[in-house]
Amino acid sequence: MAFLPEKPSPRHGLQFCVIGSLLCSLLLGACSTLKPADPLSDLSASPWAVASQVANINPPSAITRVAPSSWSHFKLPGKRMNTFTPVRMEGRDAMWAQSNGSASMLRQKVRISPDDLGDVKFSWKVPALIAQADMALRQLDDSPVRIVLAFDGDRSRFSNKNAMLSELSHTLTGEPLPFATLMYVWCNTRPPGTVIFSPRTDRIRKIVIESGSKNLNQWLDYERNIRADFEYAFGEPPGALIGIGIMTDTDNTHSTATAWYGPLRLARR
């Protein structure tokens, strides 16, 4: 998931390196200068978007739907775009992601305070893994599926490197780097429960949910406690949740991948 050219010039090397490290978290936080490359006019009315919602746990029957129109398809600078298509897949409303040496995401801004964080429910169906991918290595950091959660927090605690990234993010987009980004991913080899640090910044961490080929070609459903998973991955309580997204990427391995995502639902306490 890098924006690095194969041989960056010295003058532009730092900028490309920083942009690469910001990838998912930057776009989820709020990219004021990055405009949707494809508005996907049918996305806002798609059953997948309508089914994606925020539910209040108390009382359980109270459901506040997230505005479907706030889901947007965002192009990553210097990258080819994926194709995202709302479909019916085996009786389910789904978003079909197709990636061919490309990387882009569907994302939505939200604002849920730490005290209100509950569970996230999601599902996916993956027909095949990306053979060469390794999310711990910068040059092979691709995945057939990613659920991405971005969080606010105290940026004064950033390391010098992350403070520089946040400052440059603000300069380039008008928004600082999110304090932390948590991903749920499918890994080729590492067992479920493994935490993979991004090779670019420790403020992006991935929890392996599925591993290997055993559960390919079938719908898999998950319900994860956001607070517990954040504390497990980062060793500290989460801040406010400020963005959610789905992403399939094959830009580093120059390969192809396809996957189906079920609606993404957040439970608010």
Short mmCIF file of the C-alpha atoms (twelve columns), coordinates in Angstrom:
data_MODEL
# 
_entry.id   MODEL 
# 
loop_
_atom_site.group_PDB 
_atom_site.id 
_atom_site.type_symbol 
_atom_site.label_atom_id 
_atom_site.label_alt_id 
_atom_site.label_comp_id 
_atom_site.label_asym_id 
_atom_site.label_seq_id 
_atom_site.Cartn_x 
_atom_site.Cartn_y 
_atom_site.Cartn_z 
_atom_site.pdbx_PDB_model_num 
ATOM 1   C CA . MET A 1   0.000   0.000   0.000   1 
ATOM 2   C CA . ALA A 2   2.777   2.428   -0.815  1 
ATOM 3   C CA . PHE A 3   2.919   5.551   -2.918  1 
ATOM 4   C CA . LEU A 4   6.645   5.189   -3.352  1 
ATOM 5   C CA . PRO A 5   7.862   5.122   -6.945  1 
ATOM 6   C CA . GLU A 6   10.467  2.462   -7.689  1 
ATOM 7   C CA . LYS A 7   13.218  5.048   -7.768  1 
ATOM 8   C CA . PRO A 8   12.049  8.268   -6.059  1 
ATOM 9   C CA . SER A 9   14.082  11.368  -6.769  1 
ATOM 10  C CA . PRO A 10  15.909  12.877  -3.764  1 
ATOM 11  C CA . ARG A 11  13.773  16.001  -3.960  1 
ATOM 12  C CA . HIS A 12  10.472  14.139  -3.854  1 
ATOM 13  C CA . GLY A 13  11.564  11.062  -1.906  1 
ATOM 14  C CA . LEU A 14  10.480  12.357  1.506   1 
ATOM 15  C CA . GLN A 15  7.064   13.460  0.287   1 
ATOM 16  C CA . PHE A 16  6.350   10.131  -1.387  1 
ATOM 17  C CA . CYS A 17  7.580   8.214   1.663   1 
ATOM 18  C CA . VAL A 18  5.325   10.184  3.975   1 
ATOM 19  C CA . ILE A 19  2.316   9.863   1.697   1 
ATOM 20  C CA . GLY A 20  2.891   6.125   1.557   1 
ATOM 21  C CA . SER A 21  2.884   5.848   5.317   1 
ATOM 22  C CA . LEU A 22  -0.364  7.819   5.594   1 
ATOM 23  C CA . LEU A 23  -2.340  5.651   3.159   1 
ATOM 24  C CA . CYS A 24  -5.431  4.322   4.934   1 
ATOM 25  C CA . SER A 25  -5.380  6.416   8.083   1 
ATOM 26  C CA . LEU A 26  -5.020  9.703   6.219   1 
ATOM 27  C CA . LEU A 27  -7.951  9.025   3.921   1 
ATOM 28  C CA . LEU A 28  -10.169 7.835   6.748   1 
ATOM 29  C CA . GLY A 29  -9.404  10.788  8.986   1 
ATOM 30  C CA . ALA A 30  -10.754 13.451  6.612   1 
ATOM 31  C CA . CYS A 31  -9.093  14.310  3.331   1 
ATOM 32  C CA . SER A 32  -10.204 17.797  2.552   1 
ATOM 33  C CA . THR A 33  -8.067  18.114  -0.570  1 
ATOM 34  C CA . LEU A 34  -8.539  14.599  -1.972  1 
ATOM 35  C CA . LYS A 35  -11.755 14.495  -3.942  1 
ATOM 36  C CA . PRO A 36  -13.687 11.385  -4.897  1 
ATOM 37  C CA . ALA A 37  -12.325 10.227  -8.217  1 
ATOM 38  C CA . ASP A 38  -15.519 8.308   -8.906  1 
ATOM 39  C CA . PRO A 39  -18.674 9.392   -7.067  1 
ATOM 40  C CA . LEU A 40  -20.323 5.995   -7.706  1 
ATOM 41  C CA . SER A 41  -23.727 7.560   -8.161  1 
ATOM 42  C CA . ASP A 42  -25.443 4.264   -7.399  1 
ATOM 43  C CA . LEU A 43  -23.506 3.694   -4.163  1 
ATOM 44  C CA . SER A 44  -25.588 5.973   -1.948  1 
ATOM 45  C CA . ALA A 45  -28.753 4.141   -2.933  1 
ATOM 46  C CA . SER A 46  -27.253 0.658   -2.882  1 
ATOM 47  C CA . PRO A 47  -28.658 -1.909  -0.447  1 
ATOM 48  C CA . TRP A 48  -25.131 -2.408  0.904   1 
ATOM 49  C CA . ALA A 49  -24.846 1.252   1.916   1 
ATOM 50  C CA . VAL A 50  -28.382 1.370   3.310   1 
ATOM 51  C CA . ALA A 51  -27.690 -1.761  5.377   1 
ATOM 52  C CA . SER A 52  -24.521 -0.254  6.859   1 
ATOM 53  C CA . GLN A 53  -25.673 1.413   10.068  1 
ATOM 54  C CA . VAL A 54  -24.907 2.516   13.616  1 
ATOM 55  C CA . ALA A 55  -27.108 0.856   16.257  1 
ATOM 56  C CA . ASN A 56  -27.628 1.918   19.857  1 
ATOM 57  C CA . ILE A 57  -27.267 -0.971  22.300  1 
ATOM 58  C CA . ASN A 58  -29.488 0.707   24.944  1 
ATOM 59  C CA . PRO A 59  -32.255 0.265   24.044  1 
ATOM 60  C CA . PRO A 60  -31.369 -2.528  21.601  1 
ATOM 61  C CA . SER A 61  -34.245 -1.632  19.259  1 
ATOM 62  C CA . ALA A 62  -33.042 1.939   18.705  1 
ATOM 63  C CA . ILE A 63  -31.167 2.122   15.408  1 
ATOM 64  C CA . THR A 64  -29.683 5.259   13.920  1 
ATOM 65  C CA . ARG A 65  -28.768 4.712   10.299  1 
ATOM 66  C CA . VAL A 66  -25.607 6.286   8.951   1 
ATOM 67  C CA . ALA A 67  -26.358 8.465   5.924   1 
ATOM 68  C CA . PRO A 68  -25.601 6.221   2.937   1 
ATOM 69  C CA . SER A 69  -24.469 9.191   0.854   1 
ATOM 70  C CA . SER A 70  -21.485 9.671   3.173   1 
ATOM 71  C CA . TRP A 71  -19.850 6.549   1.765   1 
ATOM 72  C CA . SER A 72  -17.344 7.654   -0.881  1 
ATOM 73  C CA . HIS A 73  -14.864 5.995   -3.208  1 
ATOM 74  C CA . PHE A 74  -11.462 7.608   -2.824  1 
ATOM 75  C CA . LYS A 75  -8.539  7.404   -5.206  1 
ATOM 76  C CA . LEU A 76  -5.083  7.174   -3.661  1 
ATOM 77  C CA . PRO A 77  -2.501  9.517   -5.209  1 
ATOM 78  C CA . GLY A 78  -0.369  7.761   -7.793  1 
ATOM 79  C CA . LYS A 79  -2.442  4.560   -7.691  1 
ATOM 80  C CA . ARG A 80  -4.798  2.852   -10.078 1 
ATOM 81  C CA . MET A 81  -8.338  2.566   -8.762  1 
ATOM 82  C CA . ASN A 82  -10.142 -0.570  -7.721  1 
ATOM 83  C CA . THR A 83  -13.627 -1.292  -8.973  1 
ATOM 84  C CA . PHE A 84  -16.329 -1.388  -6.292  1 
ATOM 85  C CA . THR A 85  -19.745 -2.677  -7.367  1 
ATOM 86  C CA . PRO A 86  -22.885 -3.164  -5.245  1 
ATOM 87  C CA . VAL A 87  -24.210 -6.674  -5.906  1 
ATOM 88  C CA . ARG A 88  -26.313 -9.503  -4.522  1 
ATOM 89  C CA . MET A 89  -24.064 -12.417 -3.629  1 
ATOM 90  C CA . GLU A 90  -25.590 -15.695 -2.475  1 
ATOM 91  C CA . GLY A 91  -28.630 -13.947 -1.047  1 
ATOM 92  C CA . ARG A 92  -26.668 -11.136 0.599   1 
ATOM 93  C CA . ASP A 93  -26.297 -7.444  -0.172  1 
ATOM 94  C CA . ALA A 94  -22.594 -7.009  -0.800  1 
ATOM 95  C CA . MET A 95  -19.903 -4.707  -2.157  1 
ATOM 96  C CA . TRP A 96  -17.761 -6.454  -4.753  1 
ATOM 97  C CA . ALA A 97  -14.141 -5.264  -4.808  1 
ATOM 98  C CA . GLN A 98  -11.906 -5.956  -7.807  1 
ATOM 99  C CA . SER A 99  -8.236  -4.982  -7.678  1 
ATOM 100 C CA . ASN A 100 -5.704  -5.233  -10.504 1 
ATOM 101 C CA . GLY A 101 -2.359  -3.800  -9.418  1 
ATOM 102 C CA . SER A 102 -4.451  -1.108  -7.766  1 
ATOM 103 C CA . ALA A 103 -5.496  0.341   -4.419  1 
ATOM 104 C CA . SER A 104 -8.470  2.487   -3.431  1 
ATOM 105 C CA . MET A 105 -11.076 2.431   -0.703  1 
ATOM 106 C CA . LEU A 106 -14.632 3.071   0.283   1 
ATOM 107 C CA . ARG A 107 -14.700 5.191   3.405   1 
ATOM 108 C CA . GLN A 108 -17.088 7.006   5.677   1 
ATOM 109 C CA . LYS A 109 -16.528 9.623   8.363   1 
ATOM 110 C CA . VAL A 110 -18.154 9.012   11.737  1 
ATOM 111 C CA . ARG A 111 -17.751 10.408  15.239  1 
ATOM 112 C CA . ILE A 112 -18.288 8.000   18.143  1 
ATOM 113 C CA . SER A 113 -16.861 8.892   21.545  1 
ATOM 114 C CA . PRO A 114 -14.729 6.356   23.438  1 
ATOM 115 C CA . ASP A 115 -17.489 5.794   26.000  1 
ATOM 116 C CA . ASP A 116 -19.954 4.957   23.222  1 
ATOM 117 C CA . LEU A 117 -17.767 2.448   21.395  1 
ATOM 118 C CA . GLY A 118 -19.392 -0.952  21.093  1 
ATOM 119 C CA . ASP A 119 -18.965 -3.729  18.542  1 
ATOM 120 C CA . VAL A 120 -18.310 -3.744  14.825  1 
ATOM 121 C CA . LYS A 121 -20.042 -6.374  12.685  1 
ATOM 122 C CA . PHE A 122 -18.735 -7.222  9.245   1 
ATOM 123 C CA . SER A 123 -18.483 -10.088 6.797   1 
ATOM 124 C CA . TRP A 124 -16.462 -10.983 3.739   1 
ATOM 125 C CA . LYS A 125 -15.988 -13.681 1.148   1 
ATOM 126 C CA . VAL A 126 -12.527 -14.197 -0.357  1 
ATOM 127 C CA . PRO A 127 -12.050 -16.591 -3.302  1 
ATOM 128 C CA . ALA A 128 -8.230  -16.562 -3.267  1 
ATOM 129 C CA . LEU A 129 -5.285  -15.122 -1.369  1 
ATOM 130 C CA . ILE A 130 -2.535  -12.926 -2.788  1 
ATOM 131 C CA . ALA A 131 0.312   -15.439 -2.985  1 
ATOM 132 C CA . GLN A 132 3.206   -12.993 -2.630  1 
ATOM 133 C CA . ALA A 133 1.664   -10.693 -0.018  1 
ATOM 134 C CA . ASP A 134 3.233   -10.050 3.395   1 
ATOM 135 C CA . MET A 135 1.726   -7.176  5.365   1 
ATOM 136 C CA . ALA A 136 4.840   -6.827  7.520   1 
ATOM 137 C CA . LEU A 137 6.985   -5.913  4.503   1 
ATOM 138 C CA . ARG A 138 6.671   -2.548  2.803   1 
ATOM 139 C CA . GLN A 139 7.176   -3.883  -0.720  1 
ATOM 140 C CA . LEU A 140 4.593   -6.685  -0.278  1 
ATOM 141 C CA . ASP A 141 2.001   -4.966  1.929   1 
ATOM 142 C CA . ASP A 142 -1.198  -6.040  0.115   1 
ATOM 143 C CA . SER A 143 -4.349  -7.764  1.334   1 
ATOM 144 C CA . PRO A 144 -7.486  -9.164  -0.331  1 
ATOM 145 C CA . VAL A 145 -9.661  -7.640  2.439   1 
ATOM 146 C CA . ARG A 146 -9.262  -4.952  5.074   1 
ATOM 147 C CA . ILE A 147 -11.731 -3.426  7.521   1 
ATOM 148 C CA . VAL A 148 -10.230 -0.117  8.625   1 
ATOM 149 C CA . LEU A 149 -11.044 1.940   11.740  1 
ATOM 150 C CA . ALA A 150 -9.441  5.355   12.358  1 
ATOM 151 C CA . PHE A 151 -9.251  6.993   15.800  1 
ATOM 152 C CA . ASP A 152 -8.628  10.405  17.291  1 
ATOM 153 C CA . GLY A 153 -6.262  10.935  20.212  1 
ATOM 154 C CA . ASP A 154 -3.572  13.062  21.844  1 
ATOM 155 C CA . ARG A 155 -1.126  13.790  19.036  1 
ATOM 156 C CA . SER A 156 1.283   15.455  21.484  1 
ATOM 157 C CA . ARG A 157 2.258   11.875  22.352  1 
ATOM 158 C CA . PHE A 158 3.466   11.199  18.815  1 
ATOM 159 C CA . SER A 159 7.088   10.237  18.281  1 
ATOM 160 C CA . ASN A 160 9.155   12.707  16.286  1 
ATOM 161 C CA . LYS A 161 8.595   10.629  13.160  1 
ATOM 162 C CA . ASN A 162 4.829   10.447  13.590  1 
ATOM 163 C CA . ALA A 163 4.641   14.132  14.510  1 
ATOM 164 C CA . MET A 164 6.401   14.903  11.234  1 
ATOM 165 C CA . LEU A 165 3.947   12.701  9.359   1 
ATOM 166 C CA . SER A 166 1.002   14.409  11.047  1 
ATOM 167 C CA . GLU A 167 2.343   17.866  10.285  1 
ATOM 168 C CA . LEU A 168 2.928   17.025  6.653   1 
ATOM 169 C CA . SER A 169 -0.514  15.428  6.459   1 
ATOM 170 C CA . HIS A 170 -2.003  18.694  7.702   1 
ATOM 171 C CA . THR A 171 -0.018  20.640  5.127   1 
ATOM 172 C CA . LEU A 172 -1.034  18.378  2.243   1 
ATOM 173 C CA . THR A 173 -4.679  17.743  3.152   1 
ATOM 174 C CA . GLY A 174 -5.731  20.276  5.775   1 
ATOM 175 C CA . GLU A 175 -6.189  17.462  8.328   1 
ATOM 176 C CA . PRO A 176 -3.709  15.926  10.803  1 
ATOM 177 C CA . LEU A 177 -2.814  12.254  10.815  1 
ATOM 178 C CA . PRO A 178 -5.353  10.209  12.819  1 
ATOM 179 C CA . PHE A 179 -3.912  9.241   16.163  1 
ATOM 180 C CA . ALA A 180 -4.272  5.532   15.421  1 
ATOM 181 C CA . THR A 181 -5.624  3.192   12.747  1 
ATOM 182 C CA . LEU A 182 -6.755  -0.359  13.457  1 
ATOM 183 C CA . MET A 183 -7.335  -2.904  10.671  1 
ATOM 184 C CA . TYR A 184 -8.887  -6.353  10.556  1 
ATOM 185 C CA . VAL A 185 -7.141  -8.410  7.869   1 
ATOM 186 C CA . TRP A 186 -6.717  -11.842 6.278   1 
ATOM 187 C CA . CYS A 187 -3.085  -12.978 6.372   1 
ATOM 188 C CA . ASN A 188 -1.450  -15.725 4.311   1 
ATOM 189 C CA . THR A 189 0.528   -17.327 7.132   1 
ATOM 190 C CA . ARG A 190 0.249   -15.643 10.543  1 
ATOM 191 C CA . PRO A 191 -2.291  -17.150 12.965  1 
ATOM 192 C CA . PRO A 192 -5.473  -15.314 13.997  1 
ATOM 193 C CA . GLY A 193 -4.831  -12.899 16.827  1 
ATOM 194 C CA . THR A 194 -1.430  -11.811 15.501  1 
ATOM 195 C CA . VAL A 195 -0.866  -8.043  15.522  1 
ATOM 196 C CA . ILE A 196 1.076   -6.783  12.509  1 
ATOM 197 C CA . PHE A 197 2.668   -3.345  12.760  1 
ATOM 198 C CA . SER A 198 2.668   -1.287  9.592   1 
ATOM 199 C CA . PRO A 199 6.172   -1.194  8.122   1 
ATOM 200 C CA . ARG A 200 5.762   2.592   7.781   1 
ATOM 201 C CA . THR A 201 4.345   3.786   11.099  1 
ATOM 202 C CA . ASP A 202 3.480   2.133   14.405  1 
ATOM 203 C CA . ARG A 203 0.233   4.111   14.479  1 
ATOM 204 C CA . ILE A 204 -1.255  1.653   11.973  1 
ATOM 205 C CA . ARG A 205 -1.699  -1.877  13.362  1 
ATOM 206 C CA . LYS A 206 -3.483  -4.891  11.897  1 
ATOM 207 C CA . ILE A 207 -5.156  -7.767  13.722  1 
ATOM 208 C CA . VAL A 208 -5.184  -11.024 11.783  1 
ATOM 209 C CA . ILE A 209 -8.742  -12.384 11.732  1 
ATOM 210 C CA . GLU A 210 -8.293  -15.162 9.173   1 
ATOM 211 C CA . SER A 211 -5.175  -17.040 8.058   1 
ATOM 212 C CA . GLY A 212 -4.371  -19.362 5.202   1 
ATOM 213 C CA . SER A 213 -6.697  -20.915 2.648   1 
ATOM 214 C CA . LYS A 214 -8.965  -23.082 4.835   1 
ATOM 215 C CA . ASN A 215 -11.947 -20.695 4.847   1 
ATOM 216 C CA . LEU A 216 -11.765 -19.385 1.290   1 
ATOM 217 C CA . ASN A 217 -14.837 -19.292 -0.968  1 
ATOM 218 C CA . GLN A 218 -17.395 -18.890 1.800   1 
ATOM 219 C CA . TRP A 219 -19.097 -16.070 3.634   1 
ATOM 220 C CA . LEU A 220 -17.519 -15.438 7.037   1 
ATOM 221 C CA . ASP A 221 -19.251 -13.287 9.674   1 
ATOM 222 C CA . TYR A 222 -17.581 -11.482 12.551  1 
ATOM 223 C CA . GLU A 223 -18.502 -9.414  15.583  1 
ATOM 224 C CA . ARG A 224 -15.578 -7.687  17.267  1 
ATOM 225 C CA . ASN A 225 -15.399 -5.492  20.363  1 
ATOM 226 C CA . ILE A 226 -13.733 -2.295  19.190  1 
ATOM 227 C CA . ARG A 227 -12.409 -1.179  22.569  1 
ATOM 228 C CA . ALA A 228 -10.988 -4.597  23.453  1 
ATOM 229 C CA . ASP A 229 -9.309  -4.991  20.077  1 
ATOM 230 C CA . PHE A 230 -7.832  -1.503  20.187  1 
ATOM 231 C CA . GLU A 231 -6.396  -2.090  23.644  1 
ATOM 232 C CA . TYR A 232 -5.060  -5.462  22.507  1 
ATOM 233 C CA . ALA A 233 -3.308  -3.951  19.481  1 
ATOM 234 C CA . PHE A 234 -2.118  -0.642  20.957  1 
ATOM 235 C CA . GLY A 235 -1.879  -1.340  24.689  1 
ATOM 236 C CA . GLU A 236 -3.962  1.716   25.604  1 
ATOM 237 C CA . PRO A 237 -7.629  2.815   25.577  1 
ATOM 238 C CA . PRO A 238 -9.001  4.135   22.256  1 
ATOM 239 C CA . GLY A 239 -9.970  7.685   21.455  1 
ATOM 240 C CA . ALA A 240 -13.033 8.640   19.441  1 
ATOM 241 C CA . LEU A 241 -13.716 6.617   16.311  1 
ATOM 242 C CA . ILE A 242 -13.577 9.062   13.390  1 
ATOM 243 C CA . GLY A 243 -13.602 6.891   10.262  1 
ATOM 244 C CA . ILE A 244 -14.444 3.449   8.899   1 
ATOM 245 C CA . GLY A 245 -13.642 1.873   5.566   1 
ATOM 246 C CA . ILE A 246 -13.124 -1.196  3.412   1 
ATOM 247 C CA . MET A 247 -10.113 -1.742  1.196   1 
ATOM 248 C CA . THR A 248 -8.632  -4.340  -1.135  1 
ATOM 249 C CA . ASP A 249 -5.150  -3.644  -2.512  1 
ATOM 250 C CA . THR A 250 -2.703  -5.311  -4.916  1 
ATOM 251 C CA . ASP A 251 -0.509  -2.354  -5.864  1 
ATOM 252 C CA . ASN A 252 2.693   -3.582  -4.217  1 
ATOM 253 C CA . THR A 253 2.592   -7.156  -5.502  1 
ATOM 254 C CA . HIS A 254 1.285   -6.048  -8.939  1 
ATOM 255 C CA . SER A 255 -1.244  -8.859  -8.768  1 
ATOM 256 C CA . THR A 256 -5.031  -9.232  -8.907  1 
ATOM 257 C CA . ALA A 257 -7.585  -9.926  -6.196  1 
ATOM 258 C CA . THR A 258 -11.321 -9.901  -5.732  1 
ATOM 259 C CA . ALA A 259 -13.526 -10.073 -2.648  1 
ATOM 260 C CA . TRP A 260 -17.054 -9.406  -1.426  1 
ATOM 261 C CA . TYR A 261 -17.847 -7.351  1.682   1 
ATOM 262 C CA . GLY A 262 -21.097 -7.529  3.597   1 
ATOM 263 C CA . PRO A 263 -22.570 -4.377  5.226   1 
ATOM 264 C CA . LEU A 264 -20.449 -2.763  7.923   1 
ATOM 265 C CA . ARG A 265 -22.396 -2.175  11.129  1 
ATOM 266 C CA . LEU A 266 -21.333 -0.325  14.277  1 
ATOM 267 C CA . ALA A 267 -22.978 -0.849  17.671  1 
ATOM 268 C CA . ARG A 268 -22.972 2.305   19.800  1 
ATOM 269 C CA . ARG A 269 -23.174 1.909   23.604  1 
# 
